[in-house]
Structures are given as structure tokens and as C-alpha cells.
């Protein structure tokens, strides 16, 4: 690979790092062709981009990035694959599910919404991260609860303020 090709790869990786808020580093070494194909297919279905990278080029892209990756560059040893996703816990769920059939991929580290996770022992913590959509759903549910109480109070109290207050005070 020429210097120019390396510079292009570093530039492309730097752009990918800047464009994605969810970045996982995994070790998929030792997977046979069929299992690797199954992993790539599962990533495609889950809308996760999977690519194998050279550690030195990824380290340089991390340095060139405006983001703070903490200890993440230190895990760049051996085989490294990058997983990019729009959903913070999607790669973790995919890895956990895939490992029911195989001992790989291993989680080397992750960068999720400015937080850095190092090591495979963080897989369960990453799986339990709620997506933006899940959080919005929970917030909407919490906000709707008081509105439902008021509407129910209106119906049971005959639409009068005294009836509404009586109904609402009985619920507390």
C-alpha cells in the first residue's frame, strides 16, 4: 500500500469516526468463511456496517479525529473489525446473539455517544443501553400518564372542577 493509499484510508476512517456516534471494535479472527458470511449477513440485516481495518491506520484516524476516544486506541492489537450503527446497543445485541453459536466476535471496546467501554466484560452493559427511540417512548409514556388522569377525572367528575379535583385527590 502506497503512502497516498494509506492517507486516503486514514481520511476515510476519520470521516467514518466523525459521522458515527456508535463505534464498536471487535475481534472476529478465527471465524471460518461460512461463519464470517453469517456475521456479515446478520450485520447487514441489523443495519450495522462491518469492516476489517489495520490497527495502525485506525489509530492514526482516531488521532486525526476531533473526538476523544480515551483508552480505545490501546485495544488496537491483533485482528480488529469496526462496527458502525445508528443504534447504540445494536452491535452489542448482535454480538451477544451471535455468540450463542460461536465464541466470536469478542468485544474489544466501544464508543457510544461519547462514552468509552473497554473489554468484553462490558457487553451486557452495552446490551442494556436504551436506544434514543426507546427513551423517547418511555418519556412519552410518562408524560401521557398525568394527561390520562386528568381526562379520566373529567369523565368521572361530570366535567366540573370540583369533581375533577375530588377524583384526582382520590387517586393519590
N, C-alpha and C positions, 0 to 999 in steps of 0.2 A: 504494500500500500504506500503510495507516494505521500509526501507532506501535504500536498494540496488535497488529496482524497481524505487524509486524516483530518485536516482543517474543516472540510465540508461535513464530515461525520460529526465532529465536535459541535459545529454550528447547528446541525440538525438536532442533535441531542439537547443542546442548550435551549433551543426553541421548544422542543417537546417538554422539557422540565418546566419551562415558563408557562406553557399552555395547560398544564395538568396540575390539579391540586391533590390528586391521589396517585402516588407512585409507590409501587412495591418492587423490592428486589428479591428474587427467588433463585434457588439452585435447582435446576432440572437435569443436572448431569446424571448420566447413567440410565436415563429412560430409553427404552428401545423405540424403534421407529413407529410402531403402532401406538404405543402409549403417548409418545410425543404428539402424534397426529390427533389422538383423542383429546389431549390437553389443549392443543390449538383450536380444535373444533369447539370445545367447551368454552374457551375464552371468546371465540367469535360469537357464540350464542348469547353469552353474558355481556356482550359489548365491551370486552376488555381487550386492549391491544397488547400483544405479547411479542417481545423481540429479544434476541440474544445480543449482548453487547460486549465489547472489550472493556475490561475494567479500567485501563489507563485512559481510554477515550472518555468514558463516563465520568471518571474523576476530574478530568480537565473540564468537561461540560459543567459539572457541579461547581467547580471553582469559578467558571465564567458566568454562572447564573447569579442573579441578584437575590436568590433565596438562601436562607441559612439551613443547611442540611445536617447540622450538628455532627454526630458521630457516624452518620450514614456512610461517608466515604471509607471509613475504616473497615467496613464489611466487604469491600470490593476485593475479595480474594477468591481464587478458584473460578468456577463457572458462575456467571451472573446473567440472569434474564430480567428484563424490565416488564412490568405490568402497569399499564395506564388505564384508569377508569374514571368515569364521571361520578360514580357512587363509591363512597369511602370504604364500605365494608364488602363490596362485591368481590374483589380479588381474594380477600380472606375467606369468604364463604366458599368460593370456588376451590381454593387450596384445601380447605378442610374437607369438603365433599370429595375432592379428587383423591385425597389420602385414604379414603375408605377402601380404595382398590390398589393403591400404590404407596410406597414410603416417601415419594417425592410428589410435588415440589416442596422444598424446605424454604421457610421464610427466613431470609437474611436480614431484612429490615424494611421499613415502610415510612413514607412521608405522607401524612393525611391531614389536610387543612392546617398546615404549619406545625403539626406535632410529629415528632420523630419516634419511631419504635424500632428497637434493635433486638433481633433474635427471634427464633421460632417459638419461644415460650409466650410471646405476645399475640399469637394467632387468635386465641379465644377472646382477648380484649378487643382485637380489631374486628372480629366477627360481630361483637355486641355493639359496635358503634352504630348509632342510628343514622340513616341517610337523611338528607335535607327534607325529602318528601315525607318520611316517617315522622320527623319532628314537626313539620307543618301540620300534618294530620292530627297529632296529639294536641298541639296548641289550639287548633280549630275545635277539637272535641271539648277541650277545657273551656274555651270561650263560649261554646254553644250551651253548655250546662246551665249557667245563670239565665240565659235568654229563655231556655225551656222552662225554668222555674217561674219566670215572670209570666210567660204565656199560659202555663198551667194555672197560675194564680188568677189570671184574668178570667179564665174559663170557669173555674170553680167558685170565684167570688162574685159572680154575676156582673163583672166589669166595673164594679165600684171600688174606689180606692180603699175603703175600709175592709172590703172582702179580700182584696189583694194582699194587704198588709197582714190580715189575720191568717190567710193561707200560707204566706211566706214565713211568718213567725212560727207557725206550727211545724214547719219543716226543719227548723234549726235545732 
